[in-house]
């Protein structure tokens, strides 16, 4: 694109964003509009955002970062400004950005570990995580746009596209690391947004059966809608016994743990088949005890890591083709003016709420 900046013609210098000023205190307030810093930047006018569990950890101070930061890391929107070096995007494009952008040129990125880009960070997480702006805002500056931003195909809704920047990509990563061949049984612990995303993308890997485990009935019902073949209610008894019964006593060849709590981690050895693989996506709140000896006796392999966000184009293509539709995990739609209530509802685990779709503008 020629010129230093292409813009849609706005004189706005003030926008609204959710700002976290101290522990347990967040507010939708006026703040400065983002500006292009580098020629590889774009500025996106946000059309939809949402609330993630990690937002709550930041608000509570569990992920220490200096106060006074904008919140949120999931968003879709329209390119409003583009730096002179941006070649693959144009003003007016509908786009989705990853929760953690990457430069594409540092040593870590070149090694394929874009989720830990040496120059990167996480949107809406303050100075300790790269100092990027927040997605619960009317506008966001996105660095290295050509490297990490995806154009949304025609016919793909904001709700569908919003998932690929974090939860859908993360769930897909877990299944990729757990399922080693078609025809395997997959167990997914936790039917929150990431677990539901694993369940929903599992069909891309050809499992014989997908078993969803949770303790919330409405989430288990949603898991069935999104691709689970059978559910196990953790309140009804021994989860290991239930999975063993469903697998003829052999256990599951693939396990995705999207909960990351002691109870699910403690069940790995009992649930996994001999030679099975476990993908750990849930982030424990503190140290946990790992039944390593039992896992060794089962020849179980364990993968841990962050979601691989570098396949957003593929997932958008699957959505556009009708192979995936993650939109049902957004169980409520709220206006941007009500985002403080949406955050509080997620924190309170409001019954029936999985993930809110927050419409902006």
C-alpha beads as a LAMMPS data file, in Angstrom:
LAMMPS data file: protein, C-alpha beads

361 atoms
360 bonds

1 atom types
1 bond types

-500.0 500.0 xlo xhi
-500.0 500.0 ylo yhi
-500.0 500.0 zlo zhi

Masses

1 110.0

Atoms # bond

1 1 1 0.000 0.000 0.000
2 1 1 1.447 3.352 -1.015
3 1 1 1.875 6.241 1.387
4 1 1 2.758 6.309 5.042
5 1 1 -0.805 5.679 6.212
6 1 1 -4.101 4.893 4.544
7 1 1 -7.081 5.796 6.695
8 1 1 -10.855 5.790 6.582
9 1 1 -11.025 9.424 7.538
10 1 1 -11.641 9.724 11.244
11 1 1 -10.681 12.593 13.473
12 1 1 -11.234 10.561 16.610
13 1 1 -8.523 10.920 19.234
14 1 1 -10.444 9.405 22.145
15 1 1 -12.035 5.997 22.358
16 1 1 -13.581 3.799 25.016
17 1 1 -11.876 0.747 26.455
18 1 1 -12.025 -1.446 29.551
19 1 1 -9.141 -0.397 31.789
20 1 1 -7.940 -2.292 34.879
21 1 1 -6.586 0.244 37.368
22 1 1 -6.096 -1.945 40.446
23 1 1 -6.897 -5.397 41.717
24 1 1 -10.555 -6.331 41.101
25 1 1 -11.304 -2.917 39.594
26 1 1 -12.122 -2.549 35.898
27 1 1 -14.064 0.163 34.109
28 1 1 -15.240 1.049 30.629
29 1 1 -13.717 4.472 30.253
30 1 1 -12.308 6.957 27.769
31 1 1 -8.693 6.521 26.753
32 1 1 -6.418 7.607 23.932
33 1 1 -6.963 6.231 20.450
34 1 1 -4.171 3.932 19.284
35 1 1 -1.800 5.250 16.635
36 1 1 0.504 3.534 14.175
37 1 1 3.956 3.076 15.684
38 1 1 5.712 1.124 12.942
39 1 1 5.074 0.860 9.193
40 1 1 4.073 -2.790 9.684
41 1 1 1.199 -1.832 12.026
42 1 1 -2.497 -1.563 11.389
43 1 1 -5.244 -0.026 13.500
44 1 1 -8.456 -2.071 13.671
45 1 1 -11.890 -0.677 14.485
46 1 1 -13.315 -3.429 16.693
47 1 1 -16.725 -4.821 15.795
48 1 1 -16.851 -7.714 18.275
49 1 1 -14.926 -8.868 21.308
50 1 1 -15.472 -11.186 24.265
51 1 1 -14.355 -12.113 27.782
52 1 1 -11.843 -14.872 28.548
53 1 1 -10.987 -16.632 31.788
54 1 1 -7.468 -15.236 31.638
55 1 1 -8.974 -11.735 31.768
56 1 1 -10.270 -12.634 35.215
57 1 1 -6.802 -13.795 36.307
58 1 1 -5.383 -10.427 35.237
59 1 1 -8.096 -8.508 37.063
60 1 1 -7.471 -10.534 40.219
61 1 1 -3.728 -9.979 40.045
62 1 1 -2.911 -13.662 39.488
63 1 1 -0.863 -12.684 36.433
64 1 1 1.140 -9.736 37.763
65 1 1 1.415 -6.753 35.443
66 1 1 1.485 -3.012 36.176
67 1 1 -1.981 -1.598 36.733
68 1 1 -3.586 0.831 34.311
69 1 1 -3.798 -1.491 31.298
70 1 1 -6.507 -2.069 28.715
71 1 1 -8.103 -5.516 28.921
72 1 1 -8.996 -8.201 26.386
73 1 1 -7.222 -10.241 23.710
74 1 1 -9.956 -11.560 21.395
75 1 1 -11.379 -9.320 18.665
76 1 1 -12.500 -8.945 15.087
77 1 1 -12.981 -5.727 13.210
78 1 1 -12.254 -3.570 10.186
79 1 1 -8.871 -2.182 9.158
80 1 1 -9.053 1.558 9.719
81 1 1 -5.396 2.518 9.231
82 1 1 -2.459 0.683 7.679
83 1 1 1.241 1.432 7.789
84 1 1 3.282 1.985 4.649
85 1 1 4.914 -1.459 4.781
86 1 1 1.631 -3.382 5.029
87 1 1 1.116 -5.297 1.780
88 1 1 -1.456 -8.023 2.404
89 1 1 -4.178 -5.953 4.049
90 1 1 -6.166 -2.929 2.956
91 1 1 -8.265 -0.328 4.689
92 1 1 -11.805 -1.683 4.945
93 1 1 -10.826 -5.370 5.213
94 1 1 -12.655 -7.423 7.830
95 1 1 -9.964 -9.091 9.910
96 1 1 -9.257 -11.211 12.959
97 1 1 -6.027 -10.978 14.926
98 1 1 -4.413 -13.592 17.164
99 1 1 -4.469 -13.082 20.911
100 1 1 -0.658 -13.117 20.835
101 1 1 0.772 -11.492 17.689
102 1 1 4.142 -12.511 16.308
103 1 1 6.782 -10.825 14.187
104 1 1 7.602 -13.809 11.984
105 1 1 11.309 -12.956 11.759
106 1 1 12.906 -13.465 15.190
107 1 1 14.790 -16.667 15.932
108 1 1 11.893 -18.144 17.911
109 1 1 9.376 -17.439 15.146
110 1 1 11.727 -18.867 12.516
111 1 1 11.938 -22.026 14.626
112 1 1 8.157 -22.341 14.403
113 1 1 7.415 -21.220 17.981
114 1 1 5.370 -18.138 17.079
115 1 1 3.381 -18.349 20.304
116 1 1 6.538 -17.277 22.151
117 1 1 7.741 -14.607 19.713
118 1 1 10.711 -12.757 21.194
119 1 1 9.177 -9.404 20.231
120 1 1 5.571 -10.345 20.811
121 1 1 3.146 -10.229 23.684
122 1 1 -0.517 -10.736 24.523
123 1 1 -3.154 -8.117 23.826
124 1 1 -4.806 -6.617 26.877
125 1 1 -2.327 -7.923 29.425
126 1 1 -0.252 -4.894 30.326
127 1 1 3.429 -4.090 30.296
128 1 1 4.503 -7.488 31.651
129 1 1 3.129 -9.131 28.506
130 1 1 4.322 -6.796 25.784
131 1 1 2.400 -3.613 26.566
132 1 1 -0.082 -4.095 23.722
133 1 1 -3.504 -2.458 23.778
134 1 1 -6.630 -4.292 24.829
135 1 1 -9.320 -5.859 22.655
136 1 1 -12.205 -4.774 24.875
137 1 1 -11.985 -1.431 23.145
138 1 1 -13.238 0.458 20.148
139 1 1 -9.850 0.315 18.403
140 1 1 -6.663 -1.759 18.646
141 1 1 -3.208 -1.316 17.141
142 1 1 -1.899 -4.601 15.732
143 1 1 1.854 -4.975 15.094
144 1 1 3.363 -7.111 12.288
145 1 1 -0.025 -7.222 10.599
146 1 1 1.079 -9.052 7.455
147 1 1 2.629 -11.823 9.536
148 1 1 -0.260 -12.572 11.855
149 1 1 -3.613 -11.027 10.827
150 1 1 -6.184 -12.974 8.789
151 1 1 -8.811 -11.570 6.436
152 1 1 -12.273 -12.950 7.242
153 1 1 -13.877 -14.740 4.266
154 1 1 -17.253 -13.609 2.976
155 1 1 -20.077 -15.382 4.750
156 1 1 -18.162 -15.924 7.988
157 1 1 -19.796 -14.062 10.881
158 1 1 -18.025 -11.999 13.516
159 1 1 -18.910 -14.633 16.121
160 1 1 -17.430 -17.450 14.064
161 1 1 -14.270 -15.523 13.208
162 1 1 -13.763 -14.300 16.761
163 1 1 -13.007 -17.833 17.941
164 1 1 -10.022 -18.446 15.662
165 1 1 -7.826 -15.826 17.339
166 1 1 -7.675 -17.858 20.549
167 1 1 -10.030 -20.610 21.696
168 1 1 -10.685 -22.474 18.440
169 1 1 -6.997 -22.467 17.524
170 1 1 -6.046 -23.549 21.040
171 1 1 -8.547 -26.398 21.131
172 1 1 -7.447 -27.522 17.664
173 1 1 -3.819 -27.526 18.835
174 1 1 -4.683 -29.833 21.723
175 1 1 -6.401 -32.329 19.449
176 1 1 -3.516 -32.210 16.972
177 1 1 -1.083 -33.090 19.752
178 1 1 -3.263 -35.792 21.332
179 1 1 -4.675 -37.699 18.354
180 1 1 -1.912 -39.626 16.592
181 1 1 -4.053 -41.484 14.043
182 1 1 -7.643 -41.667 12.766
183 1 1 -9.969 -44.040 14.544
184 1 1 -8.875 -43.231 18.073
185 1 1 -11.056 -42.365 21.046
186 1 1 -10.607 -38.820 22.342
187 1 1 -11.504 -37.713 25.868
188 1 1 -11.815 -33.990 26.519
189 1 1 -11.768 -32.796 30.123
190 1 1 -13.617 -29.491 30.519
191 1 1 -16.420 -28.186 28.299
192 1 1 -15.575 -24.516 28.596
193 1 1 -14.658 -22.513 25.467
194 1 1 -11.284 -24.232 24.908
195 1 1 -12.604 -27.714 25.610
196 1 1 -15.631 -27.117 23.387
197 1 1 -13.240 -25.932 20.688
198 1 1 -11.265 -29.167 20.999
199 1 1 -14.485 -31.146 20.728
200 1 1 -15.636 -29.137 17.727
201 1 1 -12.383 -29.424 15.776
202 1 1 -11.832 -33.091 16.655
203 1 1 -13.662 -34.256 13.538
204 1 1 -10.822 -32.827 11.434
205 1 1 -8.579 -35.576 12.851
206 1 1 -10.924 -38.527 12.317
207 1 1 -11.542 -39.859 15.839
208 1 1 -13.790 -42.856 16.301
209 1 1 -15.480 -41.344 19.345
210 1 1 -15.287 -38.087 21.292
211 1 1 -16.097 -38.201 25.015
212 1 1 -16.720 -34.906 26.827
213 1 1 -16.261 -34.702 30.605
214 1 1 -17.609 -31.842 32.722
215 1 1 -19.783 -31.208 35.768
216 1 1 -22.121 -28.590 34.256
217 1 1 -25.125 -30.121 32.440
218 1 1 -25.760 -27.281 29.996
219 1 1 -22.127 -27.347 28.883
220 1 1 -22.340 -31.090 28.314
221 1 1 -25.434 -30.485 26.186
222 1 1 -23.522 -27.896 24.159
223 1 1 -20.644 -30.360 23.809
224 1 1 -23.037 -32.761 22.088
225 1 1 -24.150 -30.005 19.709
226 1 1 -20.536 -29.218 18.853
227 1 1 -19.450 -32.758 18.117
228 1 1 -19.157 -34.935 21.221
229 1 1 -20.530 -38.443 20.788
230 1 1 -21.095 -39.081 24.472
231 1 1 -20.752 -37.131 27.715
232 1 1 -19.667 -37.997 31.233
233 1 1 -21.043 -35.913 34.098
234 1 1 -18.259 -35.734 36.665
235 1 1 -20.831 -35.390 39.451
236 1 1 -22.247 -38.841 38.801
237 1 1 -19.354 -40.949 40.036
238 1 1 -15.920 -42.143 39.079
239 1 1 -14.905 -40.558 35.768
240 1 1 -12.140 -43.111 35.192
241 1 1 -14.580 -45.989 35.578
242 1 1 -17.037 -44.284 33.237
243 1 1 -14.435 -43.768 30.512
244 1 1 -13.101 -47.292 30.931
245 1 1 -16.638 -48.641 30.530
246 1 1 -17.135 -46.582 27.364
247 1 1 -13.874 -47.860 25.886
248 1 1 -14.258 -51.547 26.684
249 1 1 -11.741 -51.259 29.508
250 1 1 -8.907 -50.083 27.246
251 1 1 -9.003 -46.359 27.909
252 1 1 -8.677 -43.533 25.394
253 1 1 -5.762 -43.224 23.001
254 1 1 -6.048 -39.422 23.118
255 1 1 -6.795 -37.060 26.016
256 1 1 -7.130 -33.277 25.937
257 1 1 -7.179 -31.619 29.349
258 1 1 -8.780 -28.194 28.982
259 1 1 -9.464 -27.923 32.716
260 1 1 -6.002 -28.324 34.222
261 1 1 -7.214 -28.990 37.758
262 1 1 -5.874 -31.634 40.154
263 1 1 -8.879 -33.914 39.637
264 1 1 -8.436 -34.100 35.869
265 1 1 -4.648 -34.375 36.016
266 1 1 -4.997 -37.162 38.571
267 1 1 -7.277 -39.045 36.176
268 1 1 -4.872 -39.125 33.224
269 1 1 -3.271 -42.447 34.062
270 1 1 -6.635 -44.121 34.580
271 1 1 -8.305 -42.681 31.509
272 1 1 -5.473 -43.011 28.973
273 1 1 -4.885 -46.229 27.078
274 1 1 -1.472 -47.868 26.975
275 1 1 0.604 -45.744 24.631
276 1 1 -1.916 -42.917 24.817
277 1 1 -1.154 -39.228 24.442
278 1 1 -2.259 -36.366 26.701
279 1 1 -2.359 -32.733 25.585
280 1 1 -2.444 -30.266 28.486
281 1 1 -4.193 -27.002 27.586
282 1 1 -5.598 -25.965 30.975
283 1 1 -3.293 -23.739 32.987
284 1 1 -3.180 -24.816 36.657
285 1 1 -3.643 -22.107 39.250
286 1 1 -0.661 -23.453 41.203
287 1 1 1.587 -26.494 41.635
288 1 1 -0.102 -29.835 41.039
289 1 1 0.862 -33.432 41.738
290 1 1 1.539 -35.463 38.610
291 1 1 1.126 -39.272 38.756
292 1 1 4.288 -39.705 36.728
293 1 1 5.023 -43.286 37.762
294 1 1 1.581 -44.514 36.721
295 1 1 1.844 -42.613 33.439
296 1 1 5.221 -44.202 32.747
297 1 1 3.765 -47.661 33.318
298 1 1 1.133 -46.824 30.694
299 1 1 3.729 -45.481 28.204
300 1 1 1.707 -42.246 28.107
301 1 1 3.191 -39.239 26.320
302 1 1 2.425 -35.729 27.615
303 1 1 2.397 -32.533 25.577
304 1 1 2.044 -29.126 27.173
305 1 1 2.071 -25.712 25.603
306 1 1 0.221 -22.700 24.293
307 1 1 -2.201 -22.755 21.402
308 1 1 -0.692 -22.596 17.918
309 1 1 -2.407 -19.527 16.458
310 1 1 -0.657 -19.775 13.114
311 1 1 -3.442 -21.730 11.420
312 1 1 -6.225 -19.156 11.566
313 1 1 -6.578 -19.072 7.768
314 1 1 -7.165 -22.838 7.681
315 1 1 -9.799 -22.678 10.405
316 1 1 -11.527 -19.721 8.740
317 1 1 -11.575 -21.745 5.527
318 1 1 -13.187 -24.666 7.328
319 1 1 -15.822 -22.335 8.749
320 1 1 -16.463 -20.775 5.335
321 1 1 -16.849 -24.266 3.838
322 1 1 -19.396 -25.249 6.483
323 1 1 -17.131 -27.816 8.107
324 1 1 -17.035 -25.895 11.396
325 1 1 -19.432 -23.547 13.168
326 1 1 -18.119 -22.514 16.587
327 1 1 -20.657 -19.705 17.042
328 1 1 -22.943 -21.690 19.429
329 1 1 -20.384 -21.338 22.221
330 1 1 -21.414 -17.663 22.405
331 1 1 -24.453 -18.162 24.573
332 1 1 -25.226 -14.466 25.076
333 1 1 -24.894 -11.317 22.963
334 1 1 -24.386 -8.016 24.781
335 1 1 -23.696 -4.452 23.705
336 1 1 -20.338 -2.838 24.381
337 1 1 -21.979 -0.480 26.875
338 1 1 -22.772 -3.536 29.029
339 1 1 -19.312 -5.108 28.927
340 1 1 -18.665 -4.481 32.626
341 1 1 -21.715 -6.615 33.405
342 1 1 -20.508 -9.263 30.959
343 1 1 -17.157 -9.477 32.761
344 1 1 -18.918 -9.749 36.120
345 1 1 -21.207 -12.489 34.786
346 1 1 -18.252 -14.547 33.549
347 1 1 -16.509 -14.087 36.901
348 1 1 -19.655 -15.184 38.738
349 1 1 -20.065 -18.220 36.454
350 1 1 -23.568 -17.143 35.550
351 1 1 -25.676 -20.232 34.857
352 1 1 -25.978 -20.964 31.161
353 1 1 -23.188 -18.572 30.175
354 1 1 -20.264 -20.075 28.274
355 1 1 -18.890 -17.064 26.412
356 1 1 -20.457 -13.644 25.746
357 1 1 -20.350 -12.050 22.294
358 1 1 -19.799 -8.334 22.853
359 1 1 -20.789 -6.199 19.884
360 1 1 -18.923 -2.926 19.507
361 1 1 -20.164 0.046 17.509

Bonds

1 1 1 2
2 1 2 3
3 1 3 4
4 1 4 5
5 1 5 6
6 1 6 7
7 1 7 8
8 1 8 9
9 1 9 10
10 1 10 11
11 1 11 12
12 1 12 13
13 1 13 14
14 1 14 15
15 1 15 16
16 1 16 17
17 1 17 18
18 1 18 19
19 1 19 20
20 1 20 21
21 1 21 22
22 1 22 23
23 1 23 24
24 1 24 25
25 1 25 26
26 1 26 27
27 1 27 28
28 1 28 29
29 1 29 30
30 1 30 31
31 1 31 32
32 1 32 33
33 1 33 34
34 1 34 35
35 1 35 36
36 1 36 37
37 1 37 38
38 1 38 39
39 1 39 40
40 1 40 41
41 1 41 42
42 1 42 43
43 1 43 44
44 1 44 45
45 1 45 46
46 1 46 47
47 1 47 48
48 1 48 49
49 1 49 50
50 1 50 51
51 1 51 52
52 1 52 53
53 1 53 54
54 1 54 55
55 1 55 56
56 1 56 57
57 1 57 58
58 1 58 59
59 1 59 60
60 1 60 61
61 1 61 62
62 1 62 63
63 1 63 64
64 1 64 65
65 1 65 66
66 1 66 67
67 1 67 68
68 1 68 69
69 1 69 70
70 1 70 71
71 1 71 72
72 1 72 73
73 1 73 74
74 1 74 75
75 1 75 76
76 1 76 77
77 1 77 78
78 1 78 79
79 1 79 80
80 1 80 81
81 1 81 82
82 1 82 83
83 1 83 84
84 1 84 85
85 1 85 86
86 1 86 87
87 1 87 88
88 1 88 89
89 1 89 90
90 1 90 91
91 1 91 92
92 1 92 93
93 1 93 94
94 1 94 95
95 1 95 96
96 1 96 97
97 1 97 98
98 1 98 99
99 1 99 100
100 1 100 101
101 1 101 102
102 1 102 103
103 1 103 104
104 1 104 105
105 1 105 106
106 1 106 107
107 1 107 108
108 1 108 109
109 1 109 110
110 1 110 111
111 1 111 112
112 1 112 113
113 1 113 114
114 1 114 115
115 1 115 116
116 1 116 117
117 1 117 118
118 1 118 119
119 1 119 120
120 1 120 121
121 1 121 122
122 1 122 123
123 1 123 124
124 1 124 125
125 1 125 126
126 1 126 127
127 1 127 128
128 1 128 129
129 1 129 130
130 1 130 131
131 1 131 132
132 1 132 133
133 1 133 134
134 1 134 135
135 1 135 136
136 1 136 137
137 1 137 138
138 1 138 139
139 1 139 140
140 1 140 141
141 1 141 142
142 1 142 143
143 1 143 144
144 1 144 145
145 1 145 146
146 1 146 147
147 1 147 148
148 1 148 149
149 1 149 150
150 1 150 151
151 1 151 152
152 1 152 153
153 1 153 154
154 1 154 155
155 1 155 156
156 1 156 157
157 1 157 158
158 1 158 159
159 1 159 160
160 1 160 161
161 1 161 162
162 1 162 163
163 1 163 164
164 1 164 165
165 1 165 166
166 1 166 167
167 1 167 168
168 1 168 169
169 1 169 170
170 1 170 171
171 1 171 172
172 1 172 173
173 1 173 174
174 1 174 175
175 1 175 176
176 1 176 177
177 1 177 178
178 1 178 179
179 1 179 180
180 1 180 181
181 1 181 182
182 1 182 183
183 1 183 184
184 1 184 185
185 1 185 186
186 1 186 187
187 1 187 188
188 1 188 189
189 1 189 190
190 1 190 191
191 1 191 192
192 1 192 193
193 1 193 194
194 1 194 195
195 1 195 196
196 1 196 197
197 1 197 198
198 1 198 199
199 1 199 200
200 1 200 201
201 1 201 202
202 1 202 203
203 1 203 204
204 1 204 205
205 1 205 206
206 1 206 207
207 1 207 208
208 1 208 209
209 1 209 210
210 1 210 211
211 1 211 212
212 1 212 213
213 1 213 214
214 1 214 215
215 1 215 216
216 1 216 217
217 1 217 218
218 1 218 219
219 1 219 220
220 1 220 221
221 1 221 222
222 1 222 223
223 1 223 224
224 1 224 225
225 1 225 226
226 1 226 227
227 1 227 228
228 1 228 229
229 1 229 230
230 1 230 231
231 1 231 232
232 1 232 233
233 1 233 234
234 1 234 235
235 1 235 236
236 1 236 237
237 1 237 238
238 1 238 239
239 1 239 240
240 1 240 241
241 1 241 242
242 1 242 243
243 1 243 244
244 1 244 245
245 1 245 246
246 1 246 247
247 1 247 248
248 1 248 249
249 1 249 250
250 1 250 251
251 1 251 252
252 1 252 253
253 1 253 254
254 1 254 255
255 1 255 256
256 1 256 257
257 1 257 258
258 1 258 259
259 1 259 260
260 1 260 261
261 1 261 262
262 1 262 263
263 1 263 264
264 1 264 265
265 1 265 266
266 1 266 267
267 1 267 268
268 1 268 269
269 1 269 270
270 1 270 271
271 1 271 272
272 1 272 273
273 1 273 274
274 1 274 275
275 1 275 276
276 1 276 277
277 1 277 278
278 1 278 279
279 1 279 280
280 1 280 281
281 1 281 282
282 1 282 283
283 1 283 284
284 1 284 285
285 1 285 286
286 1 286 287
287 1 287 288
288 1 288 289
289 1 289 290
290 1 290 291
291 1 291 292
292 1 292 293
293 1 293 294
294 1 294 295
295 1 295 296
296 1 296 297
297 1 297 298
298 1 298 299
299 1 299 300
300 1 300 301
301 1 301 302
302 1 302 303
303 1 303 304
304 1 304 305
305 1 305 306
306 1 306 307
307 1 307 308
308 1 308 309
309 1 309 310
310 1 310 311
311 1 311 312
312 1 312 313
313 1 313 314
314 1 314 315
315 1 315 316
316 1 316 317
317 1 317 318
318 1 318 319
319 1 319 320
320 1 320 321
321 1 321 322
322 1 322 323
323 1 323 324
324 1 324 325
325 1 325 326
326 1 326 327
327 1 327 328
328 1 328 329
329 1 329 330
330 1 330 331
331 1 331 332
332 1 332 333
333 1 333 334
334 1 334 335
335 1 335 336
336 1 336 337
337 1 337 338
338 1 338 339
339 1 339 340
340 1 340 341
341 1 341 342
342 1 342 343
343 1 343 344
344 1 344 345
345 1 345 346
346 1 346 347
347 1 347 348
348 1 348 349
349 1 349 350
350 1 350 351
351 1 351 352
352 1 352 353
353 1 353 354
354 1 354 355
355 1 355 356
356 1 356 357
357 1 357 358
358 1 358 359
359 1 359 360
360 1 360 361
